[in-house]
Each structure stands twice: as C-alpha cells, then as structure tokens.
Amino acid sequence: MKLFHFLSEEYALKALKDQRLKVSRFSDFNDPFELTSMTLDDKFNRTVINENKKKIDNLFRVLCCSASWNSPLLWGHYGDKHKGVALELEVPSEAAEAIRYRESRENVDLEKLFSQKDNEAKRKFFELCTTKYIEWSYEDEYRVHLMDDEFYHDSGHDFFDLEGQIVIKGIIIGAMNKTLTKSDIQQALPLGHEISVTTSRVAFKSFNIVKRKDKPTYLVKGES
C-alpha cells in the first residue's frame, strides 16, 4: 500500500542516501493519551497500563505515516511547516496498522481482559493501543510497528534499514520549499535507485495541498 511519511528536507536527503528511516518511541509522541484510549479511573487499571506502557516503549519502535499528503495540518505539524517533504513509501499492507479514532475513551475491564490470556484478549488490547481521540483523525494515520530486532541505535536515534519490505517510491516537495533541487535528490539517491518527484502548492479553491500542474511529476535516477 502507498503511505506518506513527513520530514524535513535535510533528513529526507539523509534517508535517501542511507536508505534508512528514523523511528520513534511511543514516549516521544505529541499525544499525552498515547496507549491510553481506555478509561483509567480505576487504580488497578492505571497500574496495569503504566507497567505495560513502559514495556511497550522499550520493546517497540514506530514509523508513523499517513494515507494521504493533502492536509495542510500534516505539513504544518510534521513537514517542517511546509518547507519539508513527504516521502511516498510502498509498504506491505500486512505491515501497516490503521489507527482507529473515537470521540470518547472506552470503558474496559482490564483485570478481566488480562486474565483471559488468549488471542482475542491480545487483539483487543492491541486495538486499544492503536486508538486515538477523534480530533487526530485529520492525520489518517497508519503505523509500522518494529520489534527490538528490527531496528538499531545510531548517534542517539533509532533507525531501520530499507531492505525491500518498505521502499521509497517518491518525494512530494512542500509548498513552501524553495531549496530542494533535482540535483540534490539525484546526488542523494544510491546508484540504480529511481523515485518520482512531485512539487506541491496550496490549492486555489480549497484548504488542501495539491500538485503543481505547471511542474509535472518527474523521475530521478541515482548517480552516487
């Protein structure tokens, strides 16, 4: 499936050159309700969830993506205020988990859920961990969850290598980016790699980010 990952121009070029992407801990995210879509008015529930949040935070890393790149909020929050880029990724559908959105937190008997210890209980808990408040729905978010043997630590950050499972297929250049050139992309791309490049702009009749018709999408092949 096609997904989009937003980042600055600098880190996009590094991702192309090194063919790897930075991944995050849950504790790095900007949502204080991360992993807590259930009500926690019960002390037992709070204790259980806090313990599990620590375990999950140590065990997993996450690559956050969106199903589209047209939202100005996504560009403003994650695309370096429209001066960055969105990487178009090809991701196996079984590797990407769609985030669910709710208006209110769900009442769940966690003590009963954890006592079941079966696949249905695991599925329900995972569903709770991939649910967010409905006001985040503009992100149309999908996540790739990586176990501790699928990422590595380098220079203070965590990364995973692009080795066929996830492929960078293109770049959408932010509407306010005035610096990224075809030559920059060409020099960053490894020899034999090819991606599409799309230039975006603000729409004339809506609050969307759209393709520039005067600058059609083009292909770039790596020369380095």
Secondary structure as GFF3:
##gff-version 3
##sequence-region A 1 224
A	DSSP	beta_strand	2	7	.	.	.	ID=ss1
A	DSSP	alpha_helix	9	18	.	.	.	ID=ss2
A	DSSP	beta_strand	20	23	.	.	.	ID=ss3
A	DSSP	three_ten_helix	26	28	.	.	.	ID=ss4
A	DSSP	alpha_helix	43	59	.	.	.	ID=ss5
A	DSSP	beta_strand	61	66	.	.	.	ID=ss6
A	DSSP	alpha_helix	72	78	.	.	.	ID=ss7
A	DSSP	beta_strand	85	90	.	.	.	ID=ss8
A	DSSP	three_ten_helix	93	95	.	.	.	ID=ss9
A	DSSP	beta_strand	97	98	.	.	.	ID=ss10
A	DSSP	beta_strand	100	102	.	.	.	ID=ss11
A	DSSP	alpha_helix	110	116	.	.	.	ID=ss12
A	DSSP	alpha_helix	119	129	.	.	.	ID=ss13
A	DSSP	beta_strand	131	133	.	.	.	ID=ss14
A	DSSP	three_ten_helix	134	139	.	.	.	ID=ss15
A	DSSP	beta_strand	141	146	.	.	.	ID=ss16
A	DSSP	beta_strand	152	154	.	.	.	ID=ss17
A	DSSP	beta_strand	157	161	.	.	.	ID=ss18
A	DSSP	beta_strand	167	173	.	.	.	ID=ss19
A	DSSP	alpha_helix	182	188	.	.	.	ID=ss20
A	DSSP	beta_strand	194	202	.	.	.	ID=ss21
A	DSSP	beta_strand	209	211	.	.	.	ID=ss22
A	DSSP	beta_strand	218	221	.	.	.	ID=ss23
###
